[in-house]
Amino acid sequence: MTTTDLSAWLHVMPRIPATDIDRSVTFYEEVLGFRPAWRTTDNKLAAIASSDIEMFLLIAWDGDGSPPAQSAYEYVEDPDALCTEYTRAGANVIETVDSRPSGMRDFTPLDPDGHRYTLDRGEDRLRDVADYHGMTADEISINPSWITDRSENRRIFPSTQPSAVVPFASRPAILC
């Protein structure tokens, strides 16, 4: 059996199908607070970023009907504050912020194509339900090091962009 050094995985970037790239870019920027990173000249791909990290890739959906809904479960610093911010910005929050039996506090907004993002954070009581997660109270972490150390370990790698990419800064009319 081969053992993979997971540090070889430098970046994960889910591909999110979008029926309207312009609408999706506007939603992720204006409602969820991401920034556009780049877009191909044929408008079939667009990367959305947070800070220095490209978070996901919007791909033009050319199938019949709506694209298959995607979902992601992401840690955030403060689900309550983020839910309030997103709701004020017009997000379609389908599950309001609440404490779950799993020891997590989360909420779920949808993007314009129905993709779900459950945004959560562990609560102190997470240790009380550690067995639910297959761990002991001593093993489980409410604030994993990969969250608390993130400001010191920011991604320094240069962005890899496909050919025929036009940075958003050179195409302001697309976003204005």
N, CA, C and O of each residue as an XYZ file, in Angstrom:
704
protein
N       0.832     -1.165      0.000
C       0.000      0.000      0.000
C       0.891      1.249      0.000
O       1.873      1.320      0.740
N       0.543      2.215     -0.826
C       1.286      3.461     -0.916
C       0.766      4.451      0.108
O      -0.444      4.601      0.278
N       1.671      5.121      0.783
C       1.297      6.169      1.729
C       1.569      7.515      1.073
O       2.680      7.787      0.617
N       0.551      8.339      1.033
C       0.676      9.651      0.418
C       0.957     10.696      1.479
O       0.292     10.736      2.514
N       1.937     11.536      1.222
C       2.218     12.662      2.101
C       1.179     13.732      1.781
O       1.244     14.369      0.729
N       0.232     13.927      2.677
C      -0.853     14.869      2.408
C      -0.370     16.292      2.237
O      -1.108     17.126      1.712
N       0.849     16.600      2.663
C       1.358     17.953      2.431
C       1.601     18.183      0.943
O       1.806     19.319      0.516
N       1.580     17.107      0.150
C       1.706     17.257     -1.301
C       0.448     17.889     -1.887
O       0.489     18.452     -2.981
N      -0.662     17.803     -1.172
C      -1.899     18.459     -1.600
C      -1.786     19.923     -1.200
O      -1.979     20.262     -0.032
N      -1.482     20.780     -2.139
C      -1.253     22.177     -1.828
C      -2.531     23.000     -1.781
O      -2.583     24.031     -1.109
N      -3.552     22.556     -2.484
C      -4.756     23.379     -2.566
C      -5.893     22.540     -3.133
O      -5.703     21.816     -4.111
N      -7.059     22.631     -2.533
C      -8.256     21.971     -3.037
C      -9.174     23.053     -3.569
O      -9.419     24.051     -2.891
N      -9.681     22.865     -4.774
C     -10.515     23.879     -5.405
C     -11.708     23.201     -6.066
O     -11.608     22.774     -7.216
N     -12.843     23.092     -5.360
C     -14.009     22.432     -5.952
C     -14.491     23.158     -7.196
O     -14.381     24.378     -7.312
N     -15.024     22.383     -8.115
C     -15.608     22.924     -9.346
C     -17.112     23.041     -9.119
O     -17.787     22.043     -8.869
N     -17.629     24.256     -9.208
C     -19.039     24.529     -8.946
C     -19.713     24.914    -10.264
O     -19.398     25.961    -10.829
N     -20.642     24.080    -10.768
C     -21.322     24.432    -12.015
C     -22.258     25.629    -11.823
O     -22.997     25.701    -10.841
N     -22.214     26.555    -12.764
C     -23.027     27.768    -12.689
C     -23.760     27.980    -14.001
O     -23.150     27.938    -15.069
N     -25.069     28.207    -13.927
C     -25.841     28.441    -15.151
C     -25.575     29.829    -15.723
O     -25.777     30.056    -16.916
N     -25.125     30.754    -14.884
C     -24.831     32.117    -15.312
C     -23.605     32.591    -14.532
O     -23.714     32.979    -13.369
N     -22.448     32.557    -15.174
C     -21.191     32.908    -14.503
C     -21.251     34.324    -13.940
O     -20.838     34.543    -12.801
N     -21.755     35.291    -14.707
C     -21.828     36.672    -14.222
C     -22.664     36.763    -12.947
O     -22.246     37.389    -11.973
N     -23.837     36.143    -12.949
C     -24.710     36.163    -11.772
C     -24.015     35.522    -10.572
O     -24.083     36.045     -9.460
N     -23.347     34.388    -10.799
C     -22.678     33.693     -9.700
C     -21.518     34.509     -9.137
O     -21.362     34.605     -7.920
N     -20.712     35.090    -10.006
C     -19.597     35.920     -9.539
C     -20.129     37.075     -8.700
O     -19.577     37.372     -7.640
N     -21.177     37.720     -9.150
C     -21.776     38.827     -8.408
C     -22.283     38.350     -7.052
O     -22.066     39.024     -6.044
N     -22.956     37.196     -7.010
C     -23.452     36.646     -5.753
C     -22.311     36.372     -4.781
O     -22.362     36.803     -3.629
N     -21.290     35.665     -5.230
C     -20.192     35.320     -4.325
C     -19.445     36.563     -3.841
O     -18.942     36.589     -2.718
N     -19.374     37.577     -4.676
C     -18.695     38.808     -4.276
C     -19.578     39.672     -3.370
O     -19.156     40.053     -2.278
N     -20.796     39.981     -3.814
C     -21.626     40.946     -3.101
C     -22.368     40.357     -1.906
O     -22.611     41.068     -0.931
N     -22.730     39.086     -1.955
C     -23.499     38.499     -0.860
C     -22.601     37.750      0.121
O     -22.748     37.901      1.334
N     -21.671     36.941     -0.397
C     -20.834     36.145      0.491
C     -19.477     36.769      0.798
O     -18.753     36.264      1.655
N     -19.119     37.853      0.118
C     -17.908     38.589      0.465
C     -16.611     38.046     -0.109
O     -15.536     38.455      0.331
N     -16.674     37.140     -1.079
C     -15.459     36.666     -1.731
C     -15.010     37.698     -2.745
O     -15.713     38.674     -3.009
N     -13.845     37.478     -3.304
C     -13.393     38.374     -4.367
C     -13.122     37.541     -5.614
O     -12.652     36.408     -5.519
N     -13.416     38.101     -6.772
C     -13.088     37.404     -8.013
C     -11.570     37.374     -8.182
O     -10.895     38.371     -7.928
N     -11.042     36.245     -8.604
C      -9.591     36.114     -8.794
C      -9.220     36.234    -10.272
O      -8.323     36.999    -10.628
N      -9.900     35.489    -11.122
C      -9.648     35.539    -12.557
C     -10.816     34.894    -13.286
O     -11.654     34.221    -12.686
N     -10.851     35.118    -14.601
C     -11.894     34.561    -15.455
C     -11.301     34.312    -16.832
O     -10.470     35.092    -17.296
N     -11.714     33.241    -17.490
C     -11.230     32.980    -18.848
C     -11.932     33.914    -19.824
O     -13.036     34.389    -19.558
N     -11.290     34.170    -20.946
C     -11.845     35.093    -21.928
C     -13.140     34.572    -22.537
O     -13.968     35.365    -22.984
N     -13.331     33.244    -22.564
C     -14.580     32.700    -23.112
C     -15.695     32.633    -22.065
O     -16.790     32.150    -22.355
N     -15.423     33.114    -20.854
C     -16.394     33.192    -19.761
C     -16.929     31.817    -19.332
O     -18.065     31.701    -18.870
N     -16.104     30.787    -19.488
C     -16.523     29.437    -19.080
C     -15.959     29.022    -17.730
O     -16.413     28.040    -17.143
N     -14.965     29.768    -17.231
C     -14.372     29.496    -15.918
C     -14.136     30.814    -15.196
O     -13.766     31.818    -15.805
N     -14.356     30.789    -13.891
C     -14.042     31.947    -13.055
C     -13.637     31.427    -11.685
O     -14.286     30.534    -11.139
N     -12.575     31.977    -11.135
C     -12.128     31.589     -9.801
C     -12.560     32.651     -8.802
O     -12.472     33.851     -9.062
N     -13.028     32.179     -7.657
C     -13.448     33.049     -6.569
C     -12.461     32.843     -5.430
O     -12.073     31.712     -5.140
N     -12.052     33.937     -4.780
C     -11.007     33.840     -3.769
C     -11.437     34.482     -2.456
O     -12.342     35.315     -2.397
N     -10.751     34.058     -1.422
C     -10.859     34.661     -0.101
C      -9.432     34.869      0.358
O      -8.667     33.911      0.468
N      -9.071     36.098      0.624
C      -7.703     36.410      0.992
C      -6.790     36.018     -0.172
O      -7.040     36.415     -1.310
N      -5.733     35.243      0.100
C      -4.800     34.843     -0.952
C      -5.173     33.522     -1.607
O      -4.507     33.101     -2.553
N      -6.206     32.868     -1.135
C      -6.512     31.507     -1.584
C      -7.711     31.490     -2.515
O      -8.784     31.989     -2.176
N      -7.517     30.909     -3.697
C      -8.643     30.694     -4.599
C      -9.471     29.563     -4.014
O      -8.986     28.443     -3.851
N     -10.723     29.864     -3.700
C     -11.573     28.940     -2.962
C     -12.280     27.921     -3.847
O     -12.308     26.732     -3.531
N     -12.845     28.384     -4.945
C     -13.488     27.449     -5.846
C     -13.572     28.024     -7.235
O     -13.399     29.220     -7.468
N     -13.847     27.115     -8.144
C     -13.847     27.422     -9.548
C     -15.267     27.305    -10.074
O     -15.870     26.234     -9.998
N     -15.805     28.388    -10.603
C     -17.122     28.353    -11.218
C     -16.940     27.901    -12.658
O     -16.128     28.464    -13.392
N     -17.688     26.892    -13.059
C     -17.614     26.397    -14.437
C     -18.980     26.566    -15.086
O     -20.010     26.308    -14.463
N     -18.981     26.996    -16.329
C     -20.241     27.210    -17.040
C     -20.975     25.881    -17.201
O     -20.402     24.898    -17.669
N     -22.251     25.863    -16.808
C     -23.092     24.677    -16.948
C     -23.839     24.787    -18.266
O     -24.563     25.753    -18.503
N     -23.659     23.798    -19.114
C     -24.362     23.839    -20.393
C     -25.287     22.636    -20.561
O     -25.703     22.316    -21.674
N     -25.600     21.986    -19.471
C     -26.519     20.860    -19.512
C     -27.968     21.326    -19.509
O     -28.249     22.523    -19.453
N     -28.870     20.374    -19.570
C     -30.291     20.690    -19.510
C     -30.698     20.984    -18.071
O     -30.256     20.301    -17.147
N     -31.533     21.993    -17.880
C     -32.026     22.325    -16.554
C     -30.935     22.850    -15.640
O     -29.894     23.333    -16.085
N     -31.206     22.740    -14.356
C     -30.251     23.207    -13.354
C     -29.104     22.215    -13.205
O     -29.281     21.023    -13.455
N     -27.929     22.695    -12.800
C     -26.816     21.774    -12.566
C     -27.076     20.943    -11.314
O     -27.879     21.333    -10.466
N     -26.402     19.797    -11.193
C     -26.549     19.015     -9.963
C     -26.047     19.833     -8.776
O     -24.959     20.407     -8.818
N     -26.847     19.877     -7.732
C     -26.483     20.669     -6.556
C     -25.259     20.078     -5.871
O     -25.158     18.864     -5.695
N     -24.342     20.937     -5.492
C     -23.139     20.561     -4.760
C     -23.321     20.994     -3.307
O     -24.144     21.860     -3.011
N     -22.557     20.393     -2.411
C     -22.607     20.839     -1.023
C     -21.214     20.786     -0.421
O     -20.373     19.981     -0.823
N     -20.990     21.656      0.545
C     -19.708     21.701      1.249
C     -19.988     22.026      2.705
O     -20.959     22.708      3.035
N     -19.123     21.528      3.559
C     -19.223     21.753      4.998
C     -17.941     22.446      5.403
O     -16.866     21.852      5.319
N     -18.033     23.694      5.843
C     -16.849     24.515      6.086
C     -16.836     25.093      7.487
O     -17.869     25.533      7.992
N     -15.665     25.095      8.118
C     -15.479     25.774      9.400
C     -15.405     27.277      9.156
O     -14.797     27.728      8.185
N     -16.031     28.050     10.048
C     -15.937     29.508     10.021
C     -15.670     29.998     11.441
O     -15.885     29.266     12.407
N     -15.205     31.226     11.562
C     -14.871     31.745     12.890
C     -16.102     31.975     13.755
O     -16.097     31.622     14.935
N     -17.154     32.559     13.195
C     -18.321     32.925     13.991
C     -19.588     32.735     13.152
O     -19.989     33.642     12.423
N     -20.220     31.557     13.251
C     -21.409     31.304     12.436
C     -22.541     32.306     12.680
O     -23.249     32.675     11.744
N     -22.715     32.747     13.930
C     -23.800     33.687     14.233
C     -23.616     35.006     13.498
O     -24.538     35.495     12.845
N     -22.426     35.580     13.605
C     -22.152     36.862     12.949
C     -22.217     36.718     11.429
O     -22.748     37.592     10.742
N     -21.680     35.620     10.907
C     -21.673     35.416      9.464
C     -23.088     35.221      8.929
O     -23.420     35.735      7.861
N     -23.918     34.491      9.653
C     -25.305     34.296      9.231
C     -26.039     35.636      9.179
O     -26.788     35.899      8.239
N     -25.825     36.473     10.178
C     -26.446     37.802     10.197
C     -25.973     38.631      9.011
O     -26.773     39.274      8.332
N     -24.666     38.611      8.769
C     -24.095     39.372      7.646
C     -24.652     38.885      6.310
O     -25.053     39.694      5.474
N     -24.678     37.581      6.108
C     -25.170     37.027      4.845
C     -26.657     37.297      4.652
O     -27.096     37.592      3.540
N     -27.429     37.199      5.720
C     -28.867     37.464      5.620
C     -29.102     38.913      5.227
O     -29.930     39.198      4.362
N     -28.376     39.832      5.858
C     -28.502     41.254      5.509
C     -28.106     41.525      4.062
O     -28.655     42.422      3.422
N     -27.155     40.751      3.547
C     -26.687     40.940      2.168
C     -27.612     40.272      1.149
O     -27.421     40.422     -0.057
N     -28.620     39.531      1.639
C     -29.590     38.939      0.721
C     -29.411     37.461      0.447
O     -30.014     36.939     -0.491
N     -28.601     36.769      1.236
C     -28.410     35.329      1.020
C     -29.696     34.570      1.332
O     -30.467     34.951      2.213
N     -29.903     33.502      0.595
C     -31.016     32.588      0.849
C     -30.539     31.573      1.884
O     -29.961     30.545      1.530
N     -30.782     31.864      3.167
C     -30.356     30.980      4.254
C     -31.478     29.983      4.492
O     -32.552     30.346      4.971
N     -31.220     28.708      4.149
C     -32.273     27.691      4.247
C     -32.292     26.976      5.599
O     -33.301     26.374      5.967
N     -31.193     27.039      6.332
C     -31.139     26.531      7.708
C     -30.484     27.613      8.539
O     -29.303     27.910      8.359
N     -31.242     28.206      9.448
C     -30.703     29.295     10.259
C     -29.711     28.750     11.269
O     -29.677     27.552     11.551
N     -28.905     29.654     11.808
C     -27.858     29.260     12.742
C     -28.487     28.612     13.980
O     -29.450     29.115     14.559
N     -27.898     27.477     14.356
C     -28.411     26.716     15.490
C     -27.332     25.766     15.990
O     -26.396     25.428     15.265
N     -27.478     25.344     17.234
C     -26.588     24.332     17.807
C     -27.143     22.958     17.455
O     -28.324     22.686     17.672
N     -26.295     22.097     16.916
C     -26.726     20.770     16.465
C     -26.342     19.712     17.493
O     -25.449     19.942     18.308
N     -27.006     18.553     17.467
C     -26.665     17.464     18.392
C     -25.214     16.997     18.268
O     -24.669     16.404     19.199
N     -24.596     17.261     17.129
C     -23.209     16.840     16.893
C     -22.190     17.691     17.630
O     -20.998     17.385     17.601
N     -22.639     18.766     18.297
C     -21.705     19.668     18.981
C     -21.253     20.823     18.111
O     -20.394     21.607     18.512
N     -21.825     20.931     16.926
C     -21.467     22.005     16.008
C     -22.572     23.065     16.007
O     -23.740     22.764     16.256
N     -22.184     24.299     15.725
C     -23.133     25.394     15.535
C     -22.980     25.822     14.092
O     -21.884     26.180     13.661
N     -24.087     25.787     13.331
C     -23.967     26.054     11.904
C     -25.217     26.671     11.298
O     -26.261     26.778     11.942
N     -25.079     27.073     10.040
C     -26.196     27.538      9.222
C     -25.870     27.200      7.776
O     -24.725     26.888      7.447
N     -26.892     27.262      6.901
C     -26.697     26.855      5.508
C     -27.335     27.846      4.534
O     -28.560     27.949      4.469
N     -26.511     28.575      3.778
C     -27.039     29.385      2.678
C     -26.942     28.612      1.354
O     -26.153     27.678      1.214
N     -27.763     29.031      0.397
C     -27.720     28.489     -0.962
C     -27.181     29.540     -1.910
O     -27.390     30.735     -1.701
N     -26.479     29.098     -2.961
C     -26.084     30.041     -4.002
C     -27.190     30.060     -5.063
O     -28.155     29.305     -4.940
N     -27.081     30.899     -6.102
C     -28.160     31.019     -7.090
C     -28.499     29.720     -7.826
O     -29.610     29.580     -8.338
N     -27.563     28.772     -7.887
C     -27.835     27.498     -8.558
C     -28.202     26.381     -7.587
O     -28.291     25.220     -7.987
N     -28.414     26.717     -6.324
C     -28.846     25.731     -5.343
C     -27.735     24.976     -4.641
O     -28.004     23.983     -3.965
N     -26.495     25.417     -4.781
C     -25.386     24.779     -4.081
C     -25.434     25.189     -2.604
O     -25.635     26.358     -2.277
N     -25.244     24.197     -1.719
C     -25.372     24.396     -0.268
C     -24.008     24.498      0.394
O     -23.095     23.726      0.096
N     -23.885     25.464      1.298
C     -22.663     25.616      2.088
C     -23.060     25.616      3.561
O     -23.624     26.596      4.048
N     -22.774     24.539      4.271
C     -23.027     24.498      5.701
C     -21.792     25.071      6.379
O     -20.701     24.510      6.284
N     -21.973     26.187      7.060
C     -20.874     26.933      7.661
C     -20.968     26.774      9.166
O     -21.978     27.134      9.771
N     -19.911     26.232      9.780
C     -20.021     25.818     11.170
C     -18.790     26.108     12.000
O     -17.749     26.539     11.505
N     -18.959     25.851     13.284
C     -17.870     25.957     14.251
C     -18.211     25.034     15.415
O     -19.372     24.948     15.816
N     -17.221     24.351     15.956
C     -17.435     23.494     17.117
C     -17.725     24.332     18.350
O     -17.182     25.423     18.520
N     -18.593     23.802     19.208
C     -18.908     24.468     20.471
C     -18.204     23.742     21.605
O     -17.720     22.625     21.424
N     -18.144     24.369     22.775
C     -17.504     23.733     23.929
C     -18.095     22.363     24.220
O     -17.375     21.459     24.643
N     -19.399     22.195     24.001
C     -20.030     20.908     24.283
C     -19.626     19.815     23.287
O     -20.055     18.668     23.414
N     -18.808     20.170     22.302
C     -18.322     19.181     21.343
C     -17.626     18.026     22.063
O     -17.730     16.874     21.642
N     -16.925     18.336     23.136
C     -16.246     17.283     23.902
C     -17.253     16.316     24.545
O     -16.965     15.130     24.710
N     -18.433     16.833     24.904
C     -19.460     15.993     25.526
C     -20.029     14.965     24.558
O     -20.539     13.929     24.984
N     -19.946     15.242     23.262
C     -20.482     14.322     22.259
C     -19.358     13.745     21.393
O     -19.603     13.331     20.260
N     -18.143     13.716     21.911
C     -16.981     13.239     21.150
C     -17.194     11.830     20.627
O     -16.740     11.503     19.531
N     -17.884     10.983     21.401
C     -18.103      9.604     20.951
C     -18.940      9.562     19.675
O     -18.817      8.617     18.896
N     -19.780     10.558     19.446
C     -20.559     10.663     18.205
C     -19.623     10.755     16.994
O     -19.947     10.273     15.909
N     -18.468     11.376     17.197
C     -17.475     11.571     16.142
C     -16.403     10.487     16.153
O     -15.430     10.566     15.403
N     -16.577      9.468     17.008
C     -15.610      8.370     17.074
C     -14.330      8.741     17.791
O     -13.279      8.164     17.513
N     -14.395      9.698     18.715
C     -13.213     10.162     19.446
C     -13.533     10.231     20.932
O     -14.685     10.112     21.348
N     -12.488     10.423     21.713
C     -12.678     10.699     23.137
C     -12.665     12.210     23.326
O     -12.266     12.959     22.435
N     -13.110     12.642     24.502
C     -13.127     14.077     24.800
C     -11.726     14.676     24.746
O     -11.570     15.854     24.425
N     -10.695     13.868     25.059
C      -9.310     14.369     25.010
C      -8.785     14.471     23.583
O      -7.879     15.260     23.312
N      -9.344     13.683     22.667
C      -8.864     13.668     21.280
C      -9.481     14.763     20.421
O      -8.843     15.263     19.495
N     -10.706     15.131     20.721
C     -11.417     16.071     19.852
C     -10.941     17.499     20.118
O     -10.580     17.843     21.244
N     -10.945     18.312     19.084
C     -10.473     19.690     19.215
C     -11.553     20.648     18.750
O     -12.069     20.523     17.640
N     -11.892     21.593     19.591
C     -12.872     22.617     19.226
C     -12.221     23.641     18.304
O     -12.862     24.154     17.388
N     -10.970     23.930     18.545
C     -10.208     24.875     17.728
C      -8.984     24.168     17.155
O      -7.873     24.346     17.655
N      -9.182     23.365     16.106
C      -8.040     22.634     15.537
C      -6.911     23.575     15.132
O      -7.153     24.727     14.772
N      -5.682     23.078     15.193
C      -4.527     23.912     14.870
C      -4.584     24.436     13.445
O      -4.063     25.516     13.166
N      -5.211     23.686     12.533
C      -5.281     24.162     11.151
C      -6.198     25.368     11.030
O      -6.178     26.040      9.999
N      -7.000     25.667     12.044
C      -7.784     26.902     12.045
C      -7.036     27.984     12.796
O      -6.862     29.091     12.285
N      -6.588     27.674     14.014
C      -5.977     28.702     14.850
C      -4.641     29.183     14.315
O      -4.249     30.317     14.591
N      -3.927     28.356     13.555
C      -2.627     28.747     13.024
C      -2.701     29.329     11.615
O      -1.668     29.660     11.035
N      -3.878     29.458     11.068
C      -3.994     29.833      9.661
C      -3.409     31.191      9.339
O      -2.922     31.388      8.226
N      -3.435     32.142     10.272
C      -2.894     33.465      9.964
C      -1.377     33.427      9.826
O      -0.801     34.266      9.133
N      -0.727     32.474     10.469
C       0.722     32.355     10.370
C       1.151     31.516      9.166
O       2.272     31.654      8.675
N       0.263     30.653      8.697
C       0.605     29.716      7.626
C      -0.174     30.000      6.355
O      -0.670     29.076      5.710
N      -0.285     31.246      5.997
C      -1.046     31.589      4.797
C      -0.358     31.055      3.563
O       0.864     30.910      3.532
N      -1.135     30.767      2.565
C      -0.628     30.213      1.322
C       0.290     31.224      0.649
O      -0.090     32.373      0.424
N       1.485     30.788      0.336
C       2.473     31.656     -0.287
C       2.677     31.280     -1.754
O       3.371     31.985     -2.487
N       2.073     30.173     -2.181
C       2.305     29.664     -3.522
C       1.749     30.602     -4.577
O       0.703     31.216     -4.370
N       2.431     30.722     -5.701
C       1.864     31.548     -6.769
C       0.613     30.880     -7.320
O       0.520     29.653     -7.370
N      -0.316     31.675     -7.719
C      -1.555     31.156     -8.291
C      -1.264     30.539     -9.652
O      -0.524     31.106    -10.455
N      -1.848     29.381     -9.904
C      -1.725     28.780    -11.226
C      -2.995     29.094    -11.981
O      -4.091     28.787    -11.512
N      -2.862     29.690    -13.120
C      -4.023     30.084    -13.902
C      -3.963     29.418    -15.262
O      -2.885     29.283    -15.841
N      -5.122     28.997    -15.784
C      -5.127     28.427    -17.120
C      -4.761     29.483    -18.156
O      -4.845     30.683    -17.895
N      -4.359     29.026    -19.320
C      -4.055     29.986    -20.377
C      -5.333     30.698    -20.789
O      -6.432     30.224    -20.499
N      -5.202     31.798    -21.441
C      -6.318     32.625    -21.895
C      -7.127     33.166    -20.722
O      -8.355     33.231    -20.780
N      -6.437     33.548    -19.672
C      -7.093     34.100    -18.492
C      -6.972     35.611    -18.514
O      -5.916     36.159    -18.828
N      -8.046     36.266    -18.182
C      -8.040     37.714    -18.078
C      -8.335     38.056    -16.620
O      -9.438     37.784    -16.145
N      -7.369     38.652    -15.889
C      -7.635     39.019    -14.500
C      -8.825     39.968    -14.423
O      -9.026     40.786    -15.322
N      -9.611     39.866    -13.359
C     -10.780     40.710    -13.226
C     -10.435     42.183    -13.227
O     -11.213     42.995    -13.728
N      -9.296     42.546    -12.683
C      -8.933     43.959    -12.612
C      -8.883     44.606    -13.982
O      -9.114     45.809    -14.105
N      -8.584     43.829    -15.016
C      -8.497     44.413    -16.350
C      -9.856     44.400    -17.068
O      -9.969     44.868    -18.201
N     -10.896     43.855    -16.390
C     -12.225     43.814    -16.986
C     -13.264     44.341    -15.992
O     -14.208     43.619    -15.671
N     -13.122     45.566    -15.498
C     -14.010     46.033    -14.447
C     -15.473     46.081    -14.867
O     -16.347     45.983    -14.006
N     -15.773     46.226    -16.144
C     -17.169     46.312    -16.571
C     -17.939     45.036    -16.252
O     -19.157     45.080    -16.082
N     -17.262     43.922    -16.169
C     -17.935     42.655    -15.869
C     -18.546     42.701    -14.471
O     -19.626     42.148    -14.258
N     -17.888     43.339    -13.525
C     -18.326     43.296    -12.146
C     -19.089     44.534    -11.695
O     -19.710     44.515    -10.632
N     -19.057     45.587    -12.460
C     -19.682     46.832    -12.007
C     -21.127     46.909    -12.424
O     -21.805     47.892    -12.124
